[in-house]
Amino acid sequence: MKKVVIDNEYITLSQFLKMEDFINSGGQAKFFLSEEDVFLNDELEQRRGKKLYSGDIVKIKNKEFLISDED
């Protein structure tokens, strides 16, 4: 599981996708989410503006990411 460190209280799902190079721009998030299964804490998530907080787990294409506010 890869740890993704955030500087703020939360980031949006589209910011996360861009940060981890799944998409090149925020505008691609809607299309990406319609084509790929993205799970947030084991529930399918399709809202690009969904807020991700420290402790959340995102799963995309058999990869897992832990959102954290600590290095």
C-alpha positions as CSV (number, residue, x, y, z in Angstrom):
1,M,0.0,0.0,0.0
2,K,1.4,3.4,-1.0
3,K,1.1,6.3,1.5
4,V,0.0,9.6,0.0
5,V,0.8,12.5,2.2
6,I,-1.5,15.6,2.1
7,D,-0.7,19.1,3.5
8,N,-4.3,20.1,4.1
9,E,-7.3,18.7,6.0
10,Y,-8.4,16.9,2.8
11,I,-8.0,16.7,-1.0
12,T,-10.6,15.9,-3.6
13,L,-10.6,12.7,-5.5
14,S,-9.8,14.6,-8.8
15,Q,-6.7,16.2,-7.0
16,F,-5.7,12.7,-5.9
17,L,-6.0,11.2,-9.4
18,K,-3.9,14.0,-10.8
19,M,-1.3,13.8,-8.0
20,E,-0.8,10.1,-8.6
21,D,-0.7,10.5,-12.4
22,F,-3.9,8.6,-13.3
23,I,-5.0,11.8,-15.2
24,N,-3.1,14.8,-16.6
25,S,-5.7,17.4,-15.7
26,G,-8.7,17.8,-13.4
27,G,-11.0,17.9,-16.5
28,Q,-10.2,14.3,-17.2
29,A,-11.5,13.1,-13.8
30,K,-15.1,12.7,-14.9
31,F,-14.2,10.5,-17.8
32,F,-11.7,8.5,-15.8
33,L,-14.2,7.8,-13.1
34,S,-16.8,6.7,-15.7
35,E,-14.3,4.2,-17.2
36,E,-12.5,2.8,-14.1
37,D,-13.7,1.4,-10.8
38,V,-12.4,3.6,-8.0
39,F,-13.1,2.4,-4.4
40,L,-12.9,4.7,-1.4
41,N,-12.9,2.7,1.8
42,D,-14.2,-0.4,-0.1
43,E,-17.2,1.5,-1.6
44,L,-17.4,2.4,-5.3
45,E,-16.9,6.2,-5.7
46,Q,-17.6,8.2,-8.8
47,R,-17.8,11.8,-7.5
48,R,-14.7,13.7,-8.6
49,G,-15.2,16.3,-5.8
50,K,-15.4,13.7,-3.0
51,K,-13.2,14.7,-0.1
52,L,-10.4,12.4,0.9
53,Y,-9.2,12.6,4.5
54,S,-6.3,11.2,6.4
55,G,-7.0,7.5,7.0
56,D,-9.0,7.0,3.9
57,I,-8.0,4.1,1.6
58,V,-8.3,4.4,-2.2
59,K,-8.2,1.4,-4.5
60,I,-7.6,1.7,-8.3
61,K,-6.5,-1.0,-10.7
62,N,-5.4,-3.4,-7.9
63,K,-3.3,-0.6,-6.3
64,E,-4.0,0.7,-2.8
65,F,-3.3,4.1,-1.4
66,L,-3.5,5.4,2.1
67,I,-4.2,9.1,2.6
68,S,-2.2,10.5,5.4
69,D,-1.4,13.8,6.9
70,E,1.9,12.5,8.4
71,D,5.2,11.8,6.6
